[in-house]
Amino acid sequence: MTTKATTEEKVAEELKKPEKKFDTSVYSCEIILERTTKDKAEDKSFPTDAFNVMYIVEGKEYLDVTRSTKMVNVFDMYCDRYGKTSVQSIDYGCGTIRPNLWGNSKAPAKQKKKRKV
């Protein structure tokens, strides 16, 4: 009886633990959109170094927009995350923004001082 109770407690503890988040910075990548549609992935406001990644997990096909300087980093990240046969294709994205300017917002305009007359 005690062994059954201890195994049930261990299973309950494992279920309570939060799932370990996958760290994309190890692969020098950044996932912009995860499990998105083709229309959203073809947005022109993404950087030019973004890739469209098609992969299959448990029989379902997904599309991600991932940013990286090298395509091999993206491939390595998805192979380690979902398995060797999951990656179907990696294509260049449709973005037109330069990578060093993407994500930066314009500085708010300063109000001009009025001159006293």
C-alpha positions as CSV (number, residue, x, y, z in Angstrom):
1,M,0.0,0.0,0.0
2,T,2.8,2.5,0.8
3,T,4.5,2.0,-2.6
4,K,1.3,2.7,-4.5
5,A,0.7,5.9,-2.4
6,T,4.2,7.1,-3.0
7,T,4.0,6.6,-6.7
8,E,0.7,8.5,-6.8
9,E,2.3,11.3,-4.9
10,K,5.2,11.5,-7.3
11,V,2.9,11.6,-10.3
12,A,0.8,14.4,-8.6
13,E,4.0,16.3,-7.9
14,E,5.2,16.0,-11.5
15,L,1.8,17.3,-12.8
16,K,2.0,20.3,-10.5
17,K,5.5,21.3,-11.7
18,P,5.4,24.0,-14.4
19,E,6.5,22.9,-17.8
20,K,10.1,24.0,-18.6
21,K,9.9,26.9,-21.1
22,F,12.0,26.4,-24.3
23,D,14.8,29.0,-24.4
24,T,15.2,30.3,-28.0
25,S,18.2,32.5,-27.1
26,V,20.4,29.5,-26.9
27,Y,20.0,29.2,-30.7
28,S,20.2,32.9,-31.4
29,C,16.6,32.9,-32.5
30,E,13.4,34.8,-31.7
31,I,9.9,33.5,-32.4
32,I,7.8,36.4,-33.7
33,L,4.5,34.5,-34.4
34,E,3.9,31.0,-33.2
35,R,1.3,28.7,-34.8
36,T,-0.2,31.4,-37.0
37,T,-1.9,31.6,-40.4
38,K,-0.3,32.2,-43.8
39,D,-2.0,35.6,-44.1
40,K,-0.5,36.8,-40.9
41,A,2.9,35.4,-41.7
42,E,3.1,37.3,-45.0
43,D,2.9,40.7,-43.3
44,K,5.4,43.3,-44.7
45,S,6.0,44.8,-41.3
46,F,8.4,42.0,-40.2
47,P,12.2,42.2,-40.5
48,T,14.0,40.9,-43.5
49,D,15.8,38.3,-41.4
50,A,12.6,36.5,-40.5
51,F,11.9,32.9,-41.7
52,N,8.6,31.1,-42.2
53,V,8.9,27.7,-40.7
54,M,6.4,24.9,-41.6
55,Y,6.5,21.9,-39.2
56,I,4.3,19.0,-38.1
57,V,3.5,18.0,-34.5
58,E,1.2,15.1,-33.8
59,G,-0.2,15.0,-37.3
60,K,-1.0,18.8,-37.4
61,E,0.8,21.2,-39.6
62,Y,1.8,24.6,-38.1
63,L,3.5,27.8,-39.3
64,D,5.8,30.0,-37.3
65,V,7.6,33.2,-38.1
66,T,11.0,33.1,-36.6
67,R,13.9,35.6,-36.6
68,S,17.5,34.6,-36.9
69,T,20.7,35.5,-38.7
70,K,21.2,32.0,-40.0
71,M,18.7,29.5,-41.3
72,V,20.7,26.6,-39.7
73,N,20.0,28.0,-36.3
74,V,16.3,27.9,-37.0
75,F,16.5,24.4,-38.2
76,D,18.5,23.2,-35.2
77,M,16.0,24.9,-32.8
78,Y,12.9,23.2,-34.3
79,C,14.6,19.8,-34.6
80,D,15.6,19.9,-31.0
81,R,12.2,21.1,-29.9
82,Y,9.9,18.9,-32.0
83,G,12.1,16.1,-33.4
84,K,14.1,15.4,-36.5
85,T,11.3,14.7,-38.9
86,S,9.0,17.6,-37.8
87,V,10.5,20.4,-40.0
88,Q,8.9,20.4,-43.4
89,S,10.2,23.7,-44.9
90,I,12.0,26.9,-44.0
91,D,11.3,29.8,-46.4
92,Y,12.3,33.5,-46.4
93,G,9.7,35.8,-44.9
94,C,8.0,38.6,-46.7
95,G,9.2,41.4,-44.3
96,T,10.7,44.6,-45.6
97,I,11.9,46.3,-42.4
98,R,15.7,46.4,-41.8
99,P,16.5,44.2,-38.8
100,N,18.3,46.9,-36.8
101,L,15.2,49.2,-37.1
102,W,12.5,46.5,-36.4
103,G,10.8,46.8,-33.1
104,N,12.0,50.3,-32.4
105,S,9.4,52.9,-32.0
106,K,9.8,56.6,-33.0
107,A,10.7,58.9,-30.2
108,P,7.8,61.2,-29.2
109,A,8.0,64.7,-30.6
110,K,9.1,67.3,-28.1
111,Q,6.8,70.2,-27.6
112,K,8.2,73.5,-28.8
113,K,8.7,76.2,-26.3
114,K,6.7,79.3,-26.9
115,R,8.6,82.5,-26.9
116,K,7.5,85.3,-24.7
117,V,6.8,88.4,-26.5
